[in-house]
């Protein structure tokens, strides 16, 4: 039965594309067909026979590994065995007929995984969507969240991010070098690790768990789907247009890059600091008059309550009658002449302080004869200080 299944894949145009997650894989090198078993076995397929050619020890540590080809060399990454997962690579040496360690450079952040998927081009391979063993319970398998990139030229293996897509309830549909397609009960998900993008589409009803395999014709822009019929168990072929992949419902990042998150955090922190500094500058640029003080350019100046009230009157009104100001400094024990002298002194004192605080050229408070009654005096602000007063905030 197994040989029949192998021959089925050989006859398929998918033969030669290494499986992403199977525990047994067929591939073709130098016009010869090979079958790769779950426990390091390598068989040469001749006619209707399997001839085992590997001489490696049955280590059983790379079950459900990621298998790919580089320059006519079959390489395994990851895999499961003895209640743990691998984070390194083997390659099959046809000269010695044994699996050898494939030398790479890798960072310490990679946990490794198994039973996942991969996409590749001539420069890079992405591994994702697999499983890993729980560090707390070795009998428990967890979904791996890591996305690992392998640079083919430099042989550098590194973790580039954490998955945003949960593969636990997704079923594999189709993949090529550039992207992979998965589905659930309602949607199709197109995974493009090269662009760090997942596109979500509505799922055609013909796509279901009874699919055996799917091929895609880029010229005809159709999928040829082989699926098992529920009622008869027969294998049927369905042609499906790729129009369902034209308009995604939504798109989002396939993975989050830890370094990008760190940079984003730093940028956010710097932005908050900048906003704080800008806000502080703006606040310091605002002059505020309170009940007994003036805040100007971040400095606080204390004033008598009566003088602040006088300043507020002068800012609100164009002119203030001098006699009306006598009430601010009135005292039943003082004579009219004494109160008049005190009022003049307070007005002059206020003018001198304002001139000093606001760095004015001229006195900000002016005394002059009333236009209506020459015997009366009025108090008003200078034009210089009047322009400044328009930007002053008065707290009640």
C-alpha positions in Angstrom: 0.0 0.0 0.0 2.8 2.4 0.9 4.5 1.7 -2.4 1.3 2.4 -4.2 1.0 5.8 -2.5 4.7 6.6 -3.4 4.0 5.7 -7.1 1.0 8.0 -7.0 3.1 10.9 -6.0 5.8 10.0 -8.6 3.2 10.2 -11.3 2.0 13.6 -10.0 3.5 16.8 -11.2 4.1 17.6 -7.6 6.8 15.0 -7.5 10.1 16.7 -6.9 8.7 19.4 -4.6 9.6 18.2 -1.2 6.8 17.9 1.3 6.6 20.5 4.0 5.3 18.4 6.8 5.0 14.7 6.0 6.8 12.0 7.9 7.7 10.3 4.6 8.8 12.2 1.5 9.6 11.6 -2.2 12.1 13.5 -4.2 14.0 13.4 -7.4 17.8 14.0 -7.9 19.9 13.4 -11.0 17.0 11.7 -12.7 16.6 9.2 -9.9 13.6 8.9 -7.6 14.1 8.6 -3.9 11.8 7.9 -0.9 12.7 9.4 2.5 11.3 7.6 5.5 10.5 9.0 8.9 13.6 7.6 10.7 16.5 8.7 8.4 15.8 5.9 5.9 16.6 6.8 2.3 15.3 4.4 -0.4 16.0 4.4 -4.2 12.8 3.7 -6.1 13.4 1.3 -9.0 10.4 0.0 -10.9 8.1 -1.4 -8.2 10.8 -1.8 -5.6 12.3 0.2 -2.7 16.1 -0.3 -2.3 17.4 1.2 1.0 20.7 3.0 0.4 21.4 4.8 3.6 23.9 3.4 6.2 23.0 5.8 9.0 22.0 4.7 12.5 18.3 4.8 13.1 18.5 7.7 15.5 14.9 8.8 15.4 15.6 12.4 16.3 14.4 14.1 13.1 10.8 12.9 12.8 8.6 15.4 10.9 11.6 17.6 10.1 11.6 20.3 7.4 13.2 18.8 4.3 14.5 20.9 1.4 17.0 20.8 -1.4 20.0 23.0 -2.0 22.2 22.4 -5.1 21.2 18.7 -5.4 21.7 18.2 -1.7 18.8 17.0 0.5 18.9 18.8 3.9 16.8 18.4 7.1 16.1 21.1 9.6 14.5 20.5 13.0 12.5 17.4 13.7 11.2 15.6 16.8 12.7 12.7 18.8 13.2 11.6 22.4 10.7 14.2 23.8 12.5 17.2 22.3 12.9 19.1 19.0 16.0 19.9 17.0 17.3 23.3 16.0 20.1 22.2 13.6 20.5 20.6 10.2 21.5 17.3 8.6 22.3 16.6 5.0 22.4 13.3 3.1 25.9 12.5 1.8 25.5 10.2 -1.3 29.2 9.4 -1.3 29.1 7.9 2.2 25.3 7.1 2.1 25.0 8.6 5.6 23.3 11.7 7.2 25.9 14.2 8.2 25.7 17.4 10.3 25.2 20.4 8.0 27.4 23.2 9.3 25.6 26.5 10.0 25.8 29.5 12.2 22.8 30.1 14.4 21.7 32.4 17.2 20.8 31.2 20.6 17.2 32.3 20.4 16.0 29.4 18.2 14.1 26.6 20.0 13.6 24.5 16.9 10.4 22.8 15.8 8.9 20.0 13.7 5.8 19.3 11.5 5.8 22.8 10.1 6.0 24.4 6.7 8.6 26.3 4.6 8.9 28.6 1.6 12.1 29.4 -0.2 13.8 31.2 -3.1 17.4 31.1 -4.3 18.6 33.1 -1.3 16.4 32.3 1.7 14.2 29.7 3.4 11.5 30.4 6.0 10.4 27.8 8.5 7.2 28.3 10.4 4.0 26.8 11.8 5.5 23.8 13.5 5.3 22.4 17.0 7.7 22.2 19.9 7.9 20.2 23.2 6.8 21.9 26.4 9.8 22.6 28.7 7.6 21.8 31.7 6.0 18.6 30.4 8.0 16.7 27.8 4.9 14.6 26.9 3.1 17.8 25.8 3.5 19.3 22.4 2.8 23.0 21.9 2.5 25.1 18.7 5.7 26.9 17.8 5.4 30.6 17.4 8.8 31.3 16.0 9.6 32.1 12.4 13.1 31.1 11.4 15.0 32.3 8.4 17.9 30.5 6.8 20.3 32.3 4.5 21.4 29.8 1.9 24.6 31.7 0.9 25.9 32.5 4.4 24.4 29.4 6.1 23.1 31.7 8.8 20.0 30.5 10.7 18.2 33.1 12.8 14.8 33.7 14.4 13.2 36.7 12.8 9.9 37.0 14.7 6.9 35.5 16.4 3.8 34.3 14.5 0.6 36.4 14.3 -1.2 33.4 12.6 -2.4 30.4 14.6 -1.9 27.3 12.5 -3.6 25.0 15.1 -7.0 25.1 13.5 -5.8 25.6 9.9 -5.5 23.0 7.2 -2.8 23.0 4.5 -4.1 23.4 1.0 -1.3 24.4 -1.4 2.2 25.9 -1.4 4.9 26.9 -3.8 8.3 28.5 -3.2 6.9 32.0 -2.6 3.7 31.4 -0.6 1.4 28.8 1.1 -2.3 28.5 1.4 -4.2 27.3 4.4 -8.0 27.1 5.2 -10.4 26.8 8.1 -14.2 26.4 8.1 -14.8 29.8 6.4 -11.6 31.4 5.1 -8.5 30.9 3.0 -5.2 32.3 4.3 -2.3 33.2 2.0 1.0 33.2 3.8 3.8 35.2 2.2 6.8 35.2 4.6 9.0 37.1 2.1 6.6 40.1 2.4 5.7 39.3 6.0 2.1 39.3 5.0 -1.1 37.2 5.6 -4.0 37.8 3.2 -7.4 36.5 4.2 -10.1 35.5 1.7 -13.5 33.8 1.7 -13.1 30.0 1.1 -14.7 28.4 -1.9 -17.0 25.5 -0.9 -15.1 22.9 -2.9 -12.1 23.3 -0.6 -12.5 20.9 2.3 -10.6 18.4 4.5 -11.3 15.7 1.9 -8.6 17.2 -0.5 -5.8 14.8 -1.3 -3.6 17.3 -3.1 -3.8 20.5 -5.2 -1.7 21.7 -8.1 -1.7 25.2 -9.6 -1.3 26.2 -13.3 0.0 29.8 -13.5 -0.8 29.9 -17.2 -4.4 28.9 -16.9 -4.6 30.5 -13.4 -6.5 27.5 -12.0 -6.1 24.9 -9.2 -6.5 21.3 -10.1 -7.8 19.7 -6.9 -8.0 15.9 -6.2 -10.4 15.1 -3.4 -12.2 12.1 -2.0 -15.9 12.0 -2.5 -17.7 11.6 0.8 -20.4 9.3 -0.5 -18.5 6.9 -2.8 -14.9 7.3 -1.6 -13.8 7.8 -5.2 -11.1 10.3 -6.1 -12.5 13.2 -8.1 -10.7 16.0 -9.9 -12.0 19.6 -9.7 -10.8 22.7 -11.6 -11.0 25.8 -9.5 -10.2 29.3 -10.8 -7.9 31.4 -8.6 -10.4 34.4 -8.7 -11.0 33.8 -5.0 -7.5 35.1 -4.3 -8.1 38.5 -6.0 -9.6 40.6 -3.3 -8.6 39.9 0.3 -11.0 40.6 3.1 -8.1 41.9 5.2 -4.3 41.7 5.4 -1.9 41.8 8.3 1.7 41.0 9.4 2.6 37.3 9.3 5.1 37.8 12.2 6.2 40.4 14.6 9.9 41.2 14.5 11.3 41.4 18.1 14.0 43.9 17.0 11.3 46.0 15.3 9.2 45.9 18.5 12.2 47.0 20.5 12.9 49.8 18.0 9.2 50.8 18.1 9.4 50.9 21.9 12.5 53.1 21.7 10.9 55.4 19.1 7.7 55.6 21.2 9.7 56.4 24.3 11.6 59.2 22.4 8.4 60.5 21.0 6.8 60.7 24.5 9.9 62.6 25.7 9.7 64.9 22.7 6.0 65.6 23.4 6.8 66.2 27.0 9.6 68.7 26.1 7.4 70.4 23.5 4.5 70.6 25.9 6.7 71.9 28.6 8.1 74.6 26.2 4.6 75.5 25.2 3.5 75.7 28.8 6.5 77.8 29.7 5.7 80.1 26.8 2.2 80.8 28.3 1.9 83.5 30.9 -0.7 82.8 33.5 -2.1 85.2 36.1 -3.4 83.5 39.2 -5.0 85.0 42.3 -1.7 86.0 44.0 1.0 85.2 41.4 2.1 85.4 37.8 3.8 82.5 35.9 5.9 83.6 33.0 8.4 81.5 31.0 8.3 78.8 33.7 9.0 81.2 36.6 6.6 82.0 39.4 6.3 85.6 40.7 4.4 86.4 43.9 2.1 89.5 44.1 -0.3 91.0 46.5 -3.9 90.1 46.0 -4.8 93.7 45.4 -2.2 94.3 42.7 -3.2 91.1 40.8 -6.8 92.3 40.9 -5.7 95.7 39.6 -3.8 94.1 36.7 -6.8 91.9 35.8 -8.9 95.0 35.6 -6.5 96.8 33.4 -6.3 93.8 31.0 -10.0 93.3 30.8 -10.9 97.0 30.4 -9.3 99.6 28.1 -9.2 102.2 30.9 -9.9 102.3 34.6 -10.9 105.3 36.6 -8.3 106.1 39.3 -10.9 106.8 41.9 -12.4 103.3 41.4 -9.0 101.8 42.3 -9.0 103.5 45.7 -11.4 100.8 46.9 -8.7 98.2 46.4 -6.5 99.8 49.0 -9.1 101.5 51.2 -8.7 101.4 55.0 -11.1 103.0 57.5 -8.2 104.1 59.6 -6.6 106.1 56.8 -7.5 109.4 55.3 -8.5 110.0 51.7 -5.1 111.6 50.9 -3.2 108.7 52.5 -5.2 106.1 50.5 -4.6 108.1 47.3 -0.9 108.1 48.0 -0.8 104.3 48.7 -2.8 103.6 45.5 -0.3 105.6 43.5 2.6 103.8 45.1 1.0 100.4 44.4 0.4 101.3 40.8 4.0 102.4 40.3 5.3 99.3 42.1 3.2 97.0 39.9 4.4 98.8 36.8 8.1 98.5 37.8 7.7 94.7 38.4 5.9 94.1 35.2 8.5 96.0 33.2 11.2 93.9 34.8 9.5 90.5 34.4 8.4 91.1 30.8 11.6 92.9 29.8 9.7 96.0 28.5 11.3 99.2 27.1 8.7 101.5 28.6 6.4 101.5 31.7 3.5 99.1 31.1 1.0 101.1 33.2 0.2 104.7 32.2 -1.6 107.4 34.1 -3.3 110.2 32.2 -6.1 112.7 32.5 -9.6 111.5 31.6 -10.9 112.7 28.2 -14.3 113.2 29.8 -13.3 115.0 33.0 -9.9 116.6 33.1 -10.0 116.7 36.8 -10.1 112.8 36.9 -7.2 110.5 36.0 -7.5 107.2 34.2 -5.1 104.2 34.4 -4.4 102.1 31.3 -1.9 99.7 29.7 0.8 100.8 27.2 0.4 99.7 23.7 3.6 97.6 24.2 2.1 95.7 27.1 -1.4 95.6 25.7 -0.1 93.4 22.8 1.5 91.0 25.4 -1.6 91.0 27.6 -3.7 89.5 24.7 -1.7 86.2 25.1 -1.9 86.1 28.9 -4.2 83.5 30.4 -6.2 84.7 33.4 -7.3 82.1 36.0 -10.3 83.1 37.9 
